[in-house]
Amino acid sequence: MKTVNASCKQVAVLFLLIFVISGSNFRATANDDNDDPGGVIIDSVIVQNGDIFDMELSENRNWIFSLANKLHINTRKHVIRRELLLDKGDIFSRKLADESERNLRSLPYLWDARIEMIRSADGRNIMSVTTSDRWTLAGGPTFSRSSGQTIYQFGFEEMNLIGNGQRVSFDYYLREFEENYIRASFYERRLFGSRFGLSSSYNGNPEIGSISFGLAKPLFSLNSKFGYSISYTDINRTDKYYSSGYEFARNGYKGRLLGLSAVYRFGTYQNKVSIGFAYNYKDIKISKRLIDPDYSFDFPADSIYSDYLFSINAGNFEYIKARRIDRISRLEDISLGTEAGFSSGFTIDAMTNRRLYRTMSFSCGYSDKFGPNLIFLRFYRAFWYDGGTDYRKMTNFSIRYYNRTISWLTPTVIMLYLEDWRRDGREALYLGENGGLRGYPRYSTEGEKLLRINIENRLFTGIKMLSAEFGITQFFDLGQTWSGGERFEMKENLWSIGVGIRIGTERVSNAEMIRIDLAYAGKIRNWEISFGVGQYL
């Protein structure tokens, strides 16, 4: 218990320090929600829900783009209007207009959004809202390749069902070496036009296996004060355990999870404090225990328990617009600022009403823009303990750095350090193709500690073919896992180097980009090609 108490003191000191730093920027203003108290009153709101392609631009005068516009159902005006934080009769606020633009751009079916005030010929003040759509229907056969395995996918996804903003998907996955499975989902962001969101999903992947339903009222704007959610998940999956890439044990995992959460937030427009509560009920059954006789392993036991968690978070932030950070051409809204959070809770055995353990966590973050440089720092520390017994301790520290000195090149550095100490001795941190090291098999190494560095030079060529834009990535991946009693040794690092192609399909696909990487894994002297969507990290 001494280690936990000492860590608690360190966490408390760090939390207070970050809270003070955050609080130093909490500057309330006389008109925090309206940055233009002498501004004009909005007489009317006009929504112009544009097509995918603007045919007035010479570069878009193509029969393919014209056909895409005709086949696509535009986002309906009422779907756009319900996201606006300003309406007829309000005093126009540039802050709220900018936030409305960000909210609209965050929707997966919109490409861009612009809000401006114009004066009509008869002197009326009109708030003009202009949006452009993305192609939202994806389907047919696709494939990806990772860790030496090719996965074929057949299905469809519509992110904007008949223009109403609903998402529906169905996919069948055919895997080269593992079991095939089905995945389906439905999401309604505004149930019956309300602020409630409804989600449901089915995932037949044996390693994930779940059916879930959720209803939530989120914090839909920076002025929102209260949010809450309820969710239910039925799990039926297979947990696998690896040693140096070899699966030595597995077990069936069936469970029911019920989750309730609520958050209250207050503060000025750009400086917030939030207080939250979460409750989770879990009923877990373990079955089909299989193990290689050459290994020893303590399988998890059946359990029924309830989690109670209380949290407080504080932060200040601002938003900037940028391009060519994690996307190829689409505008990115990036949040910068300082934040800190603290949570504490406990877990109760539902059968005996006995407390199993306590939990405590601390997190802080800092992000800023220095000239052409963007940097993001995140730290998280968590404890599971009871009395004088420590059950688990976890640390997560990450750094992300981007440099935009040259418009066509974005050097990127991502560093991650993890610790996951468990009383049962299980080592659950892995490196491999699925853990940040391209060219290596999945679960290549495991340990209690992990250090990984990824360096990418993202080159934007400016080459376009129809609506697709092409980029090139040069990368270097380096990482190591080790046990708690071992020392970090440079010679034990796994590394890979390679090049990749990035194809920006953001406007005409539900994927931000298509990724093709060719990696050479130096430690095992292996070449590997991998395919996927989105940035690798």
N, C-alpha and C positions, 0 to 999 in steps of 0.2 A: 504493500500500500504506500510505502514511502515514495516509490517512483511516481505513482499517480498523483500523490499530494504535491510533489515537487513540480510535476508537469502542470498541475492545476494552477499553481502559483505563477508559473511562466505564462500560461495561457491568459490568466487574469491580467497580468502586467501588459502583455502584448495587446490584449483586447482594449484595455483602457487607453493605451498609447494610440492605437489606430483610431479609436473612437474620438479621442481629443483632436487628432489630425483631421478626421472627417468633420468634426464639429466646428473646426476653425473656419471651414468654408460654408457654414450654414448662415448665410446672410439673407435675412428676410427683407423683402422690398415692399413698398407701399401697395404696389399693384402686381402681386406675384402671378396671378392667373391671367391678367390682362396687361400686356406690355405696352399698350397704346391707349391710355385712359381718355385721351382726346380724339380717339379714332372715329371712323365713320361707322354708322349703323348699317348693317346688311339689309338691303331692301328685298333682295331675292337671291336664290341659289340656283345656278344652272349647272347641270351635270352633263358633260360630253363624254360618253362612254365609247372610246375609240376602238378601232379594229386592232388586229395584231400588227399589221403593216400599214404605214401611212403611204397611200398610193400617190400622194402629191410629191413625194420625194423621188427623184429620178432613179436612185439606186434600187427602189422597190417596184419599179414598173416592169413587172415580170408576171407572166401568166400563172406561175406556181404560187406567188404571193397573193395574187388576185383570187385564185381558187381557194387558198387557205382562208382568206377573209370570208369568202362566201360559205364555206363549209362550217366555219366556226360560229358558235352562238355567243355573242358578246355578253359580258357581265351586265346584268340588268341594273338600271339606274337606281332602283331602290336598294340594291345590295351595296352599291357605292355610297349612297346617301346616308345609310344607317351607320356607317363608320365615321362620319364627320363629327367633329367636336364643336362645330359652329353651325348656326342655323339662322333663318330669317328672323330679324329683330335683335340679334346679338350685335355687340360692338366687335368689330373685326380685330382679332389678335393674331399677330404673326407667329407667336409661340404656338398657339393652338392650331393654326393653319399648318405649320411645319410638322407638328405632332400628327395631325390628320394625314399628311402626306406620308409620313413614316408608317403609320398604321396601314394605309392602303398598299404601300410598296411591300409590306411584310406578308401580304396575302399571296399565296402561291399562284394565283391565277392572274395577277396583274403584273405588268412589266414595269410601268412607271406611273407616277401621279404628280400633278402640279396644281396648286391652288393659288389664285391671284384675284385681286380686286380690280374691277374695271368699272368705268362710268359710262352708262348708256347715253344715247343721243338726247334723251329726255331728262338727263340728270340723275337717274337712279343709280344706286350703288349695288353692283352685282358681284357676288362671289362666284367666280368661274372655277369649276372643278373639271380637269381634263385628265383622263386615264387612257392607257393603252393596255391591251390584253396580251396574254401569252397563250400559245397553243397548249391546251390542257388535257387532250386525249392521247394517251400512250398505250400501245398494245402490240400484239404480235409476238413473234419469237425474238428473244435476245439471249445473250450469253455473257458470262464473266469467267475469269480464271484467277485463282488465288491458291497459293501453297500447292501447286502442282495438280489442282483439281479444277475441272471445267464444270460449270453449272449452267444449265439451260433453263430459261424462264419463258413460260407461255402465259399470257393473260392480258389484262388491261387495267388502266387507272384513269379515271376522269376526276379532275380536281375542281371542276366548276360545272356540275351537272345542270344542263339546260340554262346556264347563266345564273344559277341561284347560289353559287358559292359552296355547294355541298361536294364532299369528296367520297368516291366509292371506288373500290379496287378488288380485283380477284386475280390471283397468280398461282400457277402450278410450277414447282421447281423440280427439275430432273437433274440429279447429281451423279457424277461419274463414279464415286466410291462410297457414298453414303445414302441413307434412305431419302426417297423423294417425299415431297410434302406440299400442302396447299396453304395459302395465306390469303385472307380477305379482310376488308375493313370498310367502315362507313363513319363519316364525321360530318356533323351539322354544327357549324359555328354559331348560328343564331337560331335556336329552336323556336319555331313559330314567331320569328322576328324579335325574340327577347334577347337579353344578354347572356342567357344560358347556352352552354355548348354541350352537345351530346356526342359521345364517341363509343364505338364498339369495334372489336377486332377479334379475328381468329387466326392463330399461327400454329400450323401443324408441324413446324420444325421440331424434330425430336429433342434438340438441345434447348429449345425455348418453350414449346408446347403450351399454349395458353388461349383462353377465351376471356375477354374482358369487356366491361361496360363502365362508362363514366358519365357523370353529369357535373358540370362545373360552372360557376359564375366567376370569371377571372377579373383581375384588375385591368380593365380595358383601356384606361388612360392614366396619365400621370396624376390626375386629380381624383382618381378612384380611391376610395378609402377602405372598402370591405370586399373581400372575396372568399369563396368557400367551394368545396368540392366533395363528391362522394364517388367511390369506385368499388367495383367488385371484379375479382380475377379468379378464374379456375385454372390451375396449373396441372399439366400432365407431361412431364419431360424426363429426359435421361441426363443425369449429371456424370461427366467423365473426368477422370483424374489422370494427369500426365507426369512423366518423369523423363526429361531430355527428349521430349517429343513422342515418347512411347506411352500409349494408354494402358495403364496397369490395373485400373479399377473403374467400375461404374455402378450406379444404382438408379432405380426408378425414384421419381420425386413427384408426389401428388399433393396438392394443397388447395386451400381456399383462402383468399385474402380479401378482407374488407377494409377500406380506407376512408377516413374522414379527415378533412383539414379545413382550417379557417385562418384568415390573416386580416389584421387591421393595420392600416398605414396612415401616417400623418406627417406633417412637415410642410415646407415650402415647395414650390414647383420643382426645383432641381435638387432639393435636399430632403431626404426621406428617412423616417424611422418606421419600421414595421415590426409588429408583434404577432407571432403565429402559434398555432396549436395543431397537432396532428395525432390521430389515433389510428392504429392498425391492429386488426385481429387476424391471426394466422393459425391455420389448422394444417399441419404438415404430416404426411405419411411417407416413410421410406420403404422401398421394396426392391426386389430383384438385385440383391447385392452380389456382384461378381468381382473377383480379384485374382490377379496372377499369383499363384502360390509362392513365387519367389519374393513377393513384396508383403509388407505389413501395413495396415491402414485402419484407422478408426472411422467407421462410417458414421454419418450423423444419425441421430435417433428420432423417433416420432415425437411430435411436440404440438401443443396447443397453447398459444400465449397471446398476450396483448401488449402493444407498445404505446407509450404515452410520451409525447415530445413537445417541449416548449422552446420557442426560439425568439430571438430579437436580432434585428439587423439595422444597420445605419449606413447611409452612403450619400454621396453627392456626385452628380454626373452631368455631362453635356453630350450632345450628339454632333458628329461631323459626317460629311458625305465624302466618299472616296470611291475610286475605281481601281481595278486590278490589284486587289489585295488577295481575297480568296476566290474571286470570280474573274471571268475574262472581260466582260464588257458591261454587265449589269451594275447599276448604281448600288453601292453598299452604304447602309446607315450604321455607323459604328458608335457605340457608347463608350465614353471615357470618364474616368473619375476614380474616387476612392471609396471603398466599402469595407465593412467589418460585420461579422455575425457571430453569435454565440447561441448554442442550444444545449439543453439538458433534459434528460428523460429517464425512464425506467421501463423494464419489461417484467410482466407478471405472468406466472404459470396459471392458465385459466382453470386447470383441474384442481390444484391445491391452494390457489390464491397466494402463493409464495412468490416473493420477488426473486427473479433470476439474476438480474444484473442491472446496473445503472449505465447510462450513456452520457457522454459530454463531448461537445465538439466546438472548435473555434475555426473561423475562416476570415481571411482578409484579402483584399485585392487592390491593385493600383494599376491604372492604365493612363497613358498620356501620349500627346503628339509633340515631338521636338523637331521642328522643321520638317524634313521629309521622312522622319523616323516615327514609327509607331511601336510602342512597347506595352505588353500586358503581363502583369505579375499576379499569380494566384498562390495562396497558401491555405492548406486545410489540415487540421489535426483533430483526431477523434480517439476516444477511449471507451472501452467496455469493461466494467469492473464491478465488484461488490465486496464491501468490507475490505479485507486485506488481500483479496485475490484479483489479479489482473487477468482478463480473458482475451482481450485484443487491443492492439494499438495501431493506428493507421496515420500515415503522413502522406500528403500530396503537395508537391511544390512544382509549379510550372512557369516557364518564361516563353513568351512568343514575341518575336521581333520581326518587323517588316521595314524595309528601306525603299523609299519611292523617289530617290534622287533622279533616276533615269526613268522617263515615262514608259519605256518599253521593257523594262527589267525590274523585277521585284525580288531582291535577295531576301530569303526567309530563314530564320533560325528558330527551332522549337526545342526546348529542353524540358525534360520531365524527370523528376525524382520521386520514387514511391517507396514507402515502407509499409509492410503489413505483417506485424507480429501476431501470432495466434498461439494460445496456450497449448493447443493440441499438437503443435509442431508442424502443421500443414503449411506448405509453401505454395501460395496461390498467385504469385506474380509471374507472368510469362512474357517471353519475347519470341518473336517469329513474324511471319507474314501478317498474321492477325494482331500483332502487338507492336507494330512500328518498325520492323526490320524487313524490308523487301528482299526477296530472293531466298529466304529461309523457310523451312516447313513451319506449320503452326505449332505453337507450344515447344519451340526448339529448346529453350532453357527455362528453368523455374527457380524461384528464390524468395527470400523474405524481403530483400531490397532490390530495387531496380533503378538504373540510371540509363537514360536514352537521350541522344542528341540527333536531330534531323536537320540537315542543311539543304535548302533548295534554292536554285536560281530559276525563277519563273520568267521565261522569255515570252513576250507578247509580240508575235510576228506582224500583226496587222493584216495577215492573209485571210481572206474571206471567200467562202464558196456558198453561194446563196445566202442563207442566214447564219451559217456555221462559221465561227472564228477559230483559228488555229494558234496554239501556243506550244512551246517546248519547255521541258523541265529537266534540269540537271540536278541530281540528288546524291547525297552522301548520308547514309544511316549508320549510327554507331550506338552500341548498347551492351549492357551486362546486367545479369542478375547474380546475387550472391546471398548466402545464408547469414544469419545474424552473428554467428561466431567467426565468420571469415572476414578477411580484409579485401577491399577493392584492389584489384590488380589490373593494370593497363593491358597486360599481355592477354588477359582473358576476354577482352572485348570482342564481340561479334561486330562485323562491319560489312556494308555493302555499298556499291557505287553503281550508278546507272543513269539512263536518260529516259524520258517519257514524252509522250504526245498528249496534249490537252485539246479537246475539241469542244468549244463553247456552243452548247445547244440550248441556252437558257430561254430564248424567246420561243422556240418551237418544240420544247420538250419539258417534261416534268423533272428532268435531271439538270442540275446546274452545269455539268460538263461530263464528257466521256473521258476516261483516264486509261491510257495504255502505257505500261512501264516495262522496261527491260533492265533487269538488275543482275549484277554479279555479286554473289555472296562469297566474300573473300575467305572466310574461315573454313567453309566446306567446299570451296572452289566449284560453285554451281551457278549456272545461268538460268534465269527464270523469267518468263513473261507473265504479267498479270494484267487483268482488265477489270474495270469497275466504273462507278459513277461518282462524281464529286472529287474534291481534293483527297489525297491519301490521308492527310492529317489536317 
